[in-house]
Amino acid sequence: MLSDLHETTTGTFTGLDPEDGTRRQSDRRLAGADRLPRFSSQPPLEWWHLQPELASGPVRLRELRLSDAPSLTETLGCPKVAEYLSPAPASVAEIEEFIAWTHFAHKAGRYICFGVIPPGSDAAVGVFQLWPIEPSFRTAEWGFAIAHRFWGTGLFEAGARLVTAFAFGTLGVLRLEARAAVDNVRGNAALEKLGAVPEGVLRKCFLANGEYRDHMMWSILAEDWRAAHGDVAGQVTGQVV
């Protein structure tokens, strides 16, 4: 999900039945969620039980609520935001189903989704997502999408700083991956600005708007992030200033 760090997810929406946890595939899915691994056991990390709220300057990140469904429906339904996305939930009811799934997957320790809350509002206008590539969470992927009216306002950059601090400081991620369509100029520029390193092109790896697109693979290593931002002072589990 990128563009100026705004805007386009790089994956798909899927869901688990909130009643029994069985997988329910959909053609409206969000970044990478359909690749979530199933873990037989997990260490008892605190964030699984209570997702922290993160805040810094112009942005607050928190767990999604059902009340966010109308604002997220508007955000993801915008053609500019959806340009590089797989088809997102198209109605408030489908977004509510996705939000319920994010709670289930979070409690299972397999996925984290933060709603992006701008100043003067309590409704989410975007999302940041994290999911593990390997069970230890040492390698993880992230994605994001933010309402078009907030592009270029600094909201994305502030949120991205919080999410990367959480990933490297709390989750213990060593390698954080992202993918963006090669022709998503603003998204790729945003990742580069964050310190991500391009690693190559994944040819025709993602279906969006009826065509398969090439994606650029990006990564940020914990050691590089710390060199640029200083050592993380303990785990990020609450306010970040």
MIMI-832480 format. One record per residue (C-alpha): x, y, z. Coordinates in steps of 0.001 Angstrom, whole numbers, padded with zeros to 6 digits, always signed. Layout:
residues N
XYZ ...
end
This chain:
residues 241
+000000+000000+000000 +002002+002911-000961 +002456+006194-002575 +004215+008974-000833 +003757+006487+001753 +000347+006742+001335 -001403+004465-000404 -001561+001145-001910 -001531-002253-000460 +000478-004947-002172 -001581-007971-001374 -005059-009201-000824 -007946-009446+001586 -008959-012761+003065 -010797-013913+006134 -011097-016563+008773 -014496-017453+010101 -014640-015566+013433 -016646-018413+014932 -014357-021369+014310 -011228-019949+012691 -011603-021853+009436 -010263-020132+006367 -012749-018480+004068 -011248-017338+000786 -012531-014248-000963 -011616-012348-004074 -011534-009244-001869 -008519-009644+000365 -005873-007479+001957 -002117-007578+001598 -000553-010898+002269 -003181-012109+004691 -003806-015241+002647 -000184-016245+003221 -000440-016249+007012 +001179-019365+008460 -000518-021515+011068 +001643-021966+014136 +001457-024967+016458 +002879-023024+019410 +003919-019481+020232 +005733-017788+023105 +003333-015713+025234 +004080-012261+023846 +001994-009538+025437 +000899-007893+022191 -001201-010932+021315 -003460-010287+024272 -003722-006510+024093 -002665-004643+020986 -000841-001452+022011 -001858+001986+020862 +000994+003981+019330 +001069+007746+018959 +003479+010363+017713 +002914+013905+016516 +000131+013948+013935 -000856+010286+014038 -002311+007691+016363 -002343+003968+015547 -004761+001582+017235 -006621-001665+016720 -009462-001461+014212 -013015-001109+015512 -016287-001950+013800 -017086+001784+013926 -014194+002308+011475 -016020+000440+008716 -017659+003469+007023 -014440+005525+006856 -012374+002548+005638 -014994+001747+002996 -014586+005297+001693 -010774+005096+001847 -010406+001779+000035 -013132+002607-002456 -011259+005643-003761 -009907+004902-007265 -006580+006612-006514 -006027+004444-003436 -007287+001269-005100 -005137+001661-008236 -002446-000758-007026 -004629-002921-004766 -006360-006191-005279 -010137-005698-005012 -010879-004552-001465 -014113-005108+000458 -016709-003116-001406 -019253-002416+001322 -019456-001476+004976 -020609-005009+005775 -017577-006546+004049 -015220-004166+005868 -016872-005157+009157 -016170-008795+008294 -012540-007943+007574 -012220-006052+010883 -013597-009065+012778 -011044-011255+011010 -008167-008927+011981 -009104-009410+015655 -009139-013184+015277 -005795-013302+013451 -004215-010913+015948 -005226-013032+018934 -003756-016046+017133 -000433-014173+016868 -000393-014304+013067 -001204-010778+011975 -001372-007192+013227 -003430-004383+011733 -003280-000805+013010 -005916+001747+012078 -004509+005182+011175 -006218+007935+013195 -005594+011554+012103 -005694+014575+014409 -009163+015688+015456 -010824+012397+014541 -011434+008976+016037 -012158+007168+012770 -009516+005162+010893 -008557+006650+007526 -006071+003934+006630 -004274+000823+007829 -000779-000480+008504 -000420-004278+008435 +002288-006660+009624 +002418-010405+009126 +005190-013004+009571 +006991-014683+006700 +008393-017205+009179 +006864-018330+012503 +009431-016535+014657 +008445-013155+013130 +012150-012597+012427 +011212-012046+008791 +007974-010130+008270 +006152-008192+005584 +004170-004997+005866 +001649-003091+003814 -000399+000083+004160 -003125+002232+002646 -004121+005792+003595 -006972+007989+002381 -006067+010125-000606 -006843+013412+001153 -004018+012716+003615 -001342+012053+001010 +001585+014399+001382 +000534+015550+004885 +003184+013612+006813 +000578+011259+008289 +002020+008257+006504 +005630+008981+007425 +004754+009432+011110 +002756+006199+011097 +005495+004301+009270 +008030+005382+011908 +005804+003998+014647 +005207+000712+012850 +008879+000101+012088 +009811+000915+015697 +007178-001564+016860 +008354-004212+014393 +012046-003976+015243 +011694-003063+018921 +008777-005162+020145 +008340-008013+017681 +012061-008573+017190 +011855-008432+013401 +015258-008689+011715 +014091-008246+008116 +011014-006276+007084 +009856-006755+003491 +007522-004740+001283 +006414-005013-002320 +005151-002282-004604 +004117-002286-008241 +007008-001158-010428 +004864+001616-011921 +003761+002833-008480 +006231+005720-008578 +005126+007440-005386 +004933+004193-003429 +008442+003150-004386 +009767+006631-003620 +008124+006478-000196 +009784+003150+000629 +013153+004483-000460 +012644+007545+001736 +011990+005256+004698 +015370+003605+004165 +014186+000473+002378 +016584-001126-000112 +015378-002429-003514 +016327-006055-004090 +014887-006883-007481 +011787-007190-009608 +009219-009951-009121 +007840-010431-012611 +004063-010502-013089 +003539-011586-009501 +000358-009718-008578 -003069-009297-010131 -004553-005799-009878 -007178-004133-012049 -007352-007162-014294 -003679-007441-015163 -000607-009077-013675 +001984-006525-012608 +005678-006583-011873 +006547-005742-008280 +009693-004320-006741 +010871-006169-003624 +012109-003877-000829 +013608-004668+002559 +014684-002907+005729 +017097-004730+008055 +016969-004126+011801 +020666-003278+011913 +020284-000652+009194 +017178+000799+010835 +018950+001108+014188 +021962+002727+012556 +019673+005346+011044 +017333+005859+014002 +019376+004866+017052 +018852+001859+019256 +015258+001154+020166 +014878+002051+023817 +013129-001057+025039 +009973-002512+023597 +007435-000253+021955 +004216-001159+023716 +002511+002184+024188 +003036+005851+023506 +005948+006732+021246 +007078+010341+021105 
end
